[in-house]
Amino acid sequence: MIITRLVDATRSLVIAVLLTVTLGIASGAAAPHPMDPLSGDEIIAAATILLDAGAAQPGAIFQAVDLREPSKDAVLAFKPGQAPARRAIVFYRQNKRSFKSIVNLTDGTFTPPVEIPRTDGQLGLTIQEIIDFSFVIEDPAFRRAMARRGINKPDELAKVLVTPLTPGSFGLPEEQRRIVKAQMYNTAGAGINLFARPIEGVQAIIDLDDRKVLDVIDTGVVPVPSDTQDFDEATVAARFGLRPPLKPIRVTQPQGRNFTVDGGFVAWQKWRFHVRFERRAGTVISLATYDGRSVLYQGSLGEVFVPYQDPTTNWFYRTFMDAGEFGFGALSSPLALGLDVPENAVLLDGLISAAIPDPSVPVVPLPLPSVVGVFERLTGNPAWRHFEFLANGLYEGRAEVELVVRMIAQVGNYDYIIDWIFTQHGSIRVEVALTGIDIPKGVRSTTVGDKTGAGDTAFGTLVAPHIVAPFHSHHFNFRLDVDVDGPSNSFVRGRLKTVTDLVGSPRKSIWVLEEQVLAREQDARLDDADDVWKVVNPGRTNARGYHTGYALHAHSHANPLLVKADFRRAGFIEHALWVTAFDADERYAAGDTPNQNPGEPGLPQYVADNASIVNRDVVLWHTLTFHHVTAAEDYPVLPREHGAFELRPMNFFDRNPALDLRRAPFEVRP
């Protein structure tokens, strides 16, 4: 959820900062690699080309200007020193209509803009639209609702925070417009926690195009909590005390790092890959090779669906698409050394497009400092080991070191940590962690034993006086364009089958592996994480004669627990895994425009043609899920919770690829 304070000073400051960025941005040199993100000049040029040709009109809102990648063939054939063709995919709004065009930055041409019909949803929210909600404060119905809660003075109204929440898609009349449904908070006295004092029972339906309040729904006054629930160190010390300080624990590399960063490429041990940062997906990993062999052409966040489990008037619609509606990259936060990442991390900046409320500036290249951290870490585990007491205590083992690429997105109340982890044994692990603040619902009860306690906690947990944290789910989908020894791959499902007719054996049962190459996309909508999910190259074998492959190990899958009508626009959560034939236009699990989308966009559409996935360029789409049953320990700030999946080599190598590790200089053997 994007949050905007309703004070003119903040609005003026944001605009001034953005304008300064635009006027002061350095001229970018030609991109050295076709997978590099757009430069500031390229972002501005894409909008200018459309404006100069009359395809876009002055005042158009450029919601997104991102790199349109060249074809795979062009990327793989690229040689350093060449000047790659550069294109941008542009989404913009004008005259209450949405458009999409691909701009060729090299020759200044563009594809005819295609209008996105309302039946295909709305573009995600922009700074242009949510920078100033002062008109909401001036609305008479809104003021009456605030007055009923004792908020009437100008200084009191100035402390009301309006959070614009996307409305989902439920076939309601107001959904014919481009809208948000606002939740309000009283931030008087607040520090870090802006969410502790919900103004419950009030919902403002806001038309973003006309900049007006369509309706104010007031379901009744609920006491606004008085406690700000701040959790800065001074506040916690005063209220609860602090434990004794830790003795220093330092992460240092006195002889330097073991990885290099060269432009967009990172090299470590036998890994080499490209890192890009995007407005919607955040970190994008491309061209990952191990010892020169291709493993992952591209991996990125496909979508995040967060449905809250409260069916009441002011909560039912809260079924958010955190990437497609708000932008994971756009909401990334700078990383702090020694806290968010170890002190040995290398911090990388991002640059995205941002729409702002000024028609004289079509689009702003917005720098995002220190949003990606790259670091090595000693896990404290052995990469492999064996101690043999039958051989007089001989011992062999190697210390495990990993390389991590991290970003953290602050999507309103939640902080999401996304890690791409590269191991010495050839695996790529993706970990998702959640922290931040459980979004609160204001209630009347202070304990579950109160008269209203049972009703107040029907859909959540009472975590503080007058505050319930509603139950909810987080569904993270990742797009994995796995190229195992090249793009010609097949998908194999292995089932573990119990065998009981064991003639001549005292055993009554064993299990065996039965493998099947799945032929088409609709065959590969899978849920059983006990199966073996593997991508193989039919044209390559290892020394033992097996097709080289990588398996997807799903560690954090859970069923949706909702009827399909409640997640149609997030149809990707229906299955833990989808396999599709590669299509350059299929970038996001819920399609380009999940916001207010009344249909079934994304993966259900992608597999409608049921394309072949045998000896083809295939893409895996995997969803990991957290069903968050809230608890008192989650409040006022949530301890980090995490889940993961792993791409692990399966007969890709002839032997353990980490066999050649040297003994670490910091080992202390008994």
N, C-alpha and C positions, 0 to 999 in steps of 0.2 A: 504494500500500500504506500503510495506516494503521499508525503505529508507537506503541507504548506501553512506557515503561520500567516494569519490575516492581519498583517500590519504593513502600512505603506513603506516604512523604512526598510523592511526585509525585501520587498518587491524592488525598490529602487537599488538596493545593494546588489541583488542578484543580476538585474539587468546591467548595471554598471560593470560588474565583473565579467559578464558574458561579452559585452561590447569591447571591453579591454582585451579580452582573449582574441576576439575577431580581428581587431585592428593591429594587435601586436604579434600575431602568429608568424612565425618564420616561414619563408618560402621553402617548400620541401623540394628536395632533389627528386629526380626520377626514381621510382621504386626499384630497388635492386633485385627483388624477387616477386614473381606474380602472385604469391600468397600473402604478401605484406599488406597491412591495412591501408586504407585510403589516407593520404596526407591531408593536412588542413586545406591546402590549395585545391586538391582534388574534390574535397567535399563541397567547397564553395563553387568550384567550376561546374559540378554536376547540376546544382540548382540553377546557376547562371545560364547554362546552355538551354535548359527548359524555359526559363523566363525570357531570354533573348529571342527565342523562336516563337513565343506566344503560346507554347503548350501549357505553361503555368502562368498564372497571372500575379501581378504584384500583390503582396499580402498572403500568398499561398503559404500554408503551414507545412513545412517539410518534416514529416514525422520521423523519417529514417533515410539516411544516405549511407549505404554500406557497400563494401567490395562485392562485385559480381565476379566470382572466380572464373578464370579461363577454363577451357576444357581440360580434362585429365591428361589427354595426349599432349597438349601444349605445356602444361605444368611439368610433366615428366621429361619432356624434350628440352626444357629450358636450360640454357648454359649461362653461367655467370658472365656479366658484361653485356648480355643482350638487353634490349629495351622491350619489355613485355607489353602487350596490348593491355590497356587498363579500362575497365568498365565499372560502373556503379549501378546498383539497383536502388531505385528511389521510390519511396511512398510519400504521397503528399495529399493535402486536402485543400479544396477551394470551393466556394459557393455551396458549402454543406455536403460536398461529394468527395469521395476518395478515389485516388488514382495510383497507378503503378506504371513505371517506365524503366527501361534499361538504357543508360546513357553511356555511349562510347566516348571516353575521355580522350582517347588517342586522336580521333578524327572529328570530334565535336558533333556527332550525330546521336540519334536516340530512336528507340522504338516508339510507335504511336502510343500515347498514354492510354491505358486500359482502365475504364471505370470499374471500381469494385462495388458491386451491388450490395444493398443492405442485407440481402439474403445470404451473402457471404461474410457477414460480420462487419465490424468496425476496426479501424486502425487503433493501435495502442495509444495510451495517453501521452501527451507532450507537455513540456514546460510551458509552452504558449497557452495551454488551456487551464492549467492548474496553478499558475503563479499567483493569482489574485482572486480571492473569493469575498472581497469586501461587499460585493452586491448581495451576497447571501445575508450578511449581517444587517443590511438595510431592508430586507424583505419584511413586511409587516407580520406575516404569519410566523416567520422565524422568530421575530422579536417577541411575539406573544408567547411562543413556546418557551423561550428563554426566561421571560418574566415569570411564568408559572413556576420556575425553578429558582427564583430569586436573583436572576442575572439580568439587570436592566441598565446599570450605569455604563457610560462609555468605557471607563477603565476596566470594568468587568467583562464587557463584550469583547474588548481588545484581547483578553486572555482566552477567548474561545478558539480552540483549534479545530478547523474543519478538515477532516480526512476524506478525500474523494475516493470512493470505493466503486469498482466496476460492478455492474448490476447482474452479471450472469445472463442467462437466456431462459426465460420462462413463459414467453408468449404474452407478456403483459402489454397493455396499450402504450405505456411510456417508452417501451423498448423500440418503438418506431423512430425515436429520436436518438441522437448521440448524447448519452446521459452518464452521470455518476449518481450514486446514492451515498449521501454524506453522513458520517458519524462524527459527533462532536465530543470534545474533551475540554474540561476546565484545567488550564495550565497555570493558574495562579500559584505562585510559590514553587513551581516545578523546576527541577534541575535536569538530570539525565532522563528521567522517566516522565514522558509526556502523556502516557496512557493510563496513569493510575486513577484518574478521576473522570470516568466516562459519564457523559450527560445522557443517561439511558432513557429510552422511550421516545426519542425524537429522531426522525429520519427526514432529511431534505433531499428531494429529487431535483437534480440540477441539469438543465439543458446546457451543454458545453458550447454549442454553436450560437445560441441566442443569448448566452450569458444571463440566464434568469432561472429563478426557482419555479419549478412546475407545481410542486406540492410539498407541504410539510405534514408528515404523518406523526401524530402525537398519540401514543398508546397509554399515556398516563405517567405521572411524576414518580420517579424513583429517586431516593436520596442520593445526592452526589457524594461519593466518598471524600472524606476530609484529608486522609493521609496521602502525601505525595509519593510514598513508597520509593524514595530515591535510594540508590545503592552505591553512591560514591564513597570512597574510603572514610572521609570525615563523618558522613552521616551514619554509616554502619558502626564506626567506632563509638559515636555518641550514644547510639541506641542499643547496641548489642555487645560492643567490645570487639577487639581483634585478637586473633591468636598470635603467639610469638613469631617474630620475623624468621624467615628462612635464612640459613647461611648461603652464601652465593653459590649458584650452580651456573657455570659458564660454558658456552658452546663456542669453541675457538678452533681455527685452522691456521696455526702459526706458519705453516709452509705454503699457505694458499689453498685455493679451491681446486677440486678435482674435475670441475666442469668449466666449459667455456661458453660464452654468449657472443655470437657473431651475427650482427644484424638481427633477424628474427629466428636464427637457428641456435639451438642448445645442443651441445655434445657432452656426453658423460658416459664413462666406461665404454660399452659398445653401442650405446644408443645415440641417435641423432634425430632431432625433430624440430619442427617449426612452431612458433607460438605467435598467435594473433589475438587481439582483444576486440570484441564486437559489442555494439550497443545492446543487442538482445540476448545473445548467448553468453557473453562474457568471454572466458578463455576458450580459444579454439586451438586444438593440437592437430597438426598436419604433418604428413610425410615422415611418419615415425618408422625408422629402420633400426634393426639390430644387426650389428656386424655387416652392414651393407645390404641386408635382406629386408624387403618391405614387410611390414606387419600391419600398420594402421595408416591408411591414406588420410583419414580425418576422424577426429572425435570431438564432440561438442554437446552441450546441453540442448536437448530437443524441446523440452517444455517442463513446466512445474504446475501441477494442479492441486489447489488447496481448498477442499470443501469443508466448511464448518458444519457441525452436526446439531444445529439448533434450527428448528422449523418455524420459529415465531416470526412475527411481522417484520421486525427490525433486523433479523438475522438470516432468514432463509436464503437470501440471494447471495450470501457470502461464499462464493465458489470461485476462487480467484485463479487466474492464469498468471503466475508471477513473472514469467519471462515474456509472454506474448502481449500482455496488457500493460506492463510497467517497464520491462527491460531490465534483465539481470545485470548486464554490463553497465547500463546507465546508473544503476543504484549501487554500484560497487563502492567500497569505502577504502581509504588509504590504509595500508598495513603498517603496524607498529613493530619495529624490530624488538626482539626480546619478549614480545607479548603475542602478537598475531602470527609471527614467524620467528625462528631463531635468529640470533644476532649475526649469524654467518650468512644470512640470505642476501641475494641480489634482488633489488626491487626494480620492477619495470613499470613504465608509465603506459597509459592507454590514451586513445584519442577517438572520440565519437562525435557524431553529429547531434546537434540539439536545436530544436525549434524554440524561438523566443518571441515575446510579444512586441515586435518592432518590424513593421513592413519594409523598412529601409535596409534591413539585414536579412537576407533570405534564409540563411542557416548558419549556425555557429559551430566551428570545430572546437569542441570542448575538451581540453586536456584533463585527464584523470590521473593525478600523480600517484605512483607507488601502489597500483592496484593489483599487480601480480608479483608474487614472491617465488623465487627459485632457490632451493636450498638442499643440501645434503643433510641427512640425519643418520646417526648411529642408532639403530633400533633397540640395542641391548639384547638382541636375539642372535643366535647363530644362523648364518645362511644355510649351513649344513654342518653336521658334526657326528662323530661316533667315538665312543670310549669303549675300549675292549679290555675287560679285566682278564680274559683268558690269554691275552698276549702281554702279560705283565704290565697292564695298565696303559698300553699305547693309546694315544688320543690324537685325533685329527678333527679340526673344525675351522671354520672361517667366520669372522664377524660380519654381520649383515649391515650393509649401508644402502640407503634408498635415496633417490632424487625425487623431490616433490615440487610440483608447480601448483601454487595455491592462489585462490581469489576468495574474497568475502563480500557478499552482497547484502546490504542492509535494506531489506524490502519492508519498509514500515517498522513494525514491531519486531520482526524476526531478523536474525543475522544468519545467513547461510554460508557455510564454508565448503568450497568445492576443491578437492585435491585430485590432481592427476599424478600418480606415483609410479615411477619407473624402477624396476628391481634389477639386481645383478643376474638373476636367473631367467630374464627374458619376459617377465610378466609386466602387464600394465594394470594397476589397480586404481579404481576410481572410488573415492570416499566422499560421502556427503555428511556434513555435521550441522546440527541446528543448535543455536543458542539465541540470546536476545530475550524478548519479553512475550509471554503468553498474552494474547489480546484479551482484555478484561470485559466482562459484562456486569453492569451495575445491578445489584439486587438489594432486597430489604434485609436479608438475614445476615447475622454475624457468626452464627454457628449452625450446623446442620440440625441441631435440636430446636431451633427457633420455629415459631408457628409457620413461617413461610419457607423453612429450610428444604423440605422435600420438593416443593415445586421449583424453588430456585435452582436446585442441583439436578433437575431431571436430565439436563443435557450438558452437564459439566461439573467441575469440582470447585467447591468453595475454598479459595486459596488465601483470602484475607477478608477482614470485615467488609461486607457489602460488595465483594468482588468474587465473581465466578469466572473461571477460565473454561470456556466451552471446549468440548471434545472436537477434534478435527483430524484430518489426514493430510499428509504431504506425499504426493506422487511425483517423483523425479524421473523424467525420461531422458535417456542419452542416445544420441545418434552415433553409430559406430560403423564407419565405412572401412571395414576390415579388408585389406589387400594382402593375403597370405602368399608371399613369394610372387606377388603380382595380382592384377585385378581379376583374372579368370579363376573363380572359386565356385564351390558348391557348399550347400549347407547339409550337415548330417545330424540327424537326431538319433541318439543312442538310448535305448531303454534297458533298464536293469530288470531282467525277467527272472522270477523264481522258478527253479526247476526241481521237481520232486521225484521223478522216475529215474532214480540213480541206481541202475542195475549193478550189483556186485560191490556196492559201497555201504558201509554202516551208516553213513550220513543219510538223513532224511530229506535234506534240501540244501541247495546252493543258489546263488544267483549268477547269471551270465549277462553279457552285453550283446544286445541285438541292435545293429545299426541299419539305418535307412536313409538314403539320400532323398530329401524332400524335393519334389519336382517344381512346385509352383507356390506363389506368394500366399495363397489362401490355405495351403497345407501347413504353412510355417507360422501360424498364430498359436503360440504355445504358452502353457501355464505350469507344467509340472517341473519344478526346479530340481527334482531328483533325476530327471533325464540328463543325458550328456548332450550339450549343445555345442556343435563344433563346426567351424569353417575350415574346409580343406582345399588344397590346390590339386585338382585331378591330374595335372601335368607334371607334378614334382613329387619325388619320394625321398625318404631318408634312407640311411644305410640298411635298415631292416626291411625296406620295401613298403613302408606305410606312406600314404599320402601326407605331405606336410600339412600341419593344421594348428589352429588355435581354438581353444575351448573357452566359452563364456561360463564362468562360475557365478551363479546368482546367490548372494548371501543375504539379501534383504528384500525378498519379494513377499507381498501379501495381497490377498484378494481385495477388490474395491469395496465390498460390503454395501453397495448402493444399487438401486435398480437403474437400468440403463437410461431411463428418461432423465435422471438427474446428472448424467455425465455424458450426454450425447456429444457435446462439443469437445469433450476430453475423451473421445473414444479410445485413445491409446491405452488407457488404464484397464481396458477390458481383458488384456492379455499381458503377461509378463514379458513376452518376447514377440516381436514381429520381424520378419525377414522380407526385404523388398529388393527388387532389381534397382540398381543405381539410376537415379534421375536427378539431374542438376537442379531442378526446380523443387525437389522434395527435401526441404531443409529443416522443417519443424514438425514435430509429432502431431500438433493440432492445427497445422496449416499456417499461412501467413497472417490470418486475421481471426483469431479465436475470440476477440472481444465482441460480446453481444451476438455471437454467431448462432443462429437458430438451427443449423444443420449438423452434419457429422463430418467436420473437416479433418484434414490430415490423414493419418494412417488408414482409416476405413476407406477413404477415397483412393489412396495410393495403391491399395491392393485390389481395387475393383476390377482392374483388367486382368488380374490373376496371371501376371507375367511369369515366365520361366525363371527359375533361380538355379538352374543346373549349368555349371561351367560358365557362369556369368559374373559380372561385377555386382556383388551383393552388399547390402547394408543391413546391419542389425540395429534394432531399436529396443532397448531394454529399460524397463521401469522398476525402480526400487521404491518401496513404500514404507512410510512411518504412519501407523495409526496411533495418534497421540491421546492416550488416556491421561488427562492432566492430573497433577498431584500438588500438594502443598509445597513440596520441595522444588517445584518449578518456579516459584514466585519469591521475590519480585523479578528475578532474572534467572533464566533457564540454564542449568548446568549442561555442558555440551553433550549432545546425544548424536550417535553416528551410525551409519550403515555403509555397505560397500558392495561392489562386484569386481570381478577380476577377469581379464583376458590372459589366459595362461597357455603357454606352448604345449601342444599335444602331438608328439612325434614330429615337431618342427625341427628338432635337433637330433643328433645321433646319440647324445649322452647328456648328462647334466651340464648345462652351459656355464654354470658357476664353478665348475671343477677347477678352472684355471685361476681362481682368485689367489692372491698372495696372502700370507699371514699378515694381519694388521699390526702396525708398529706399536699400537697401544695395548696389545694383548698382555695379560699377566697370567702365565700358566702356573698351575700348582706344582 
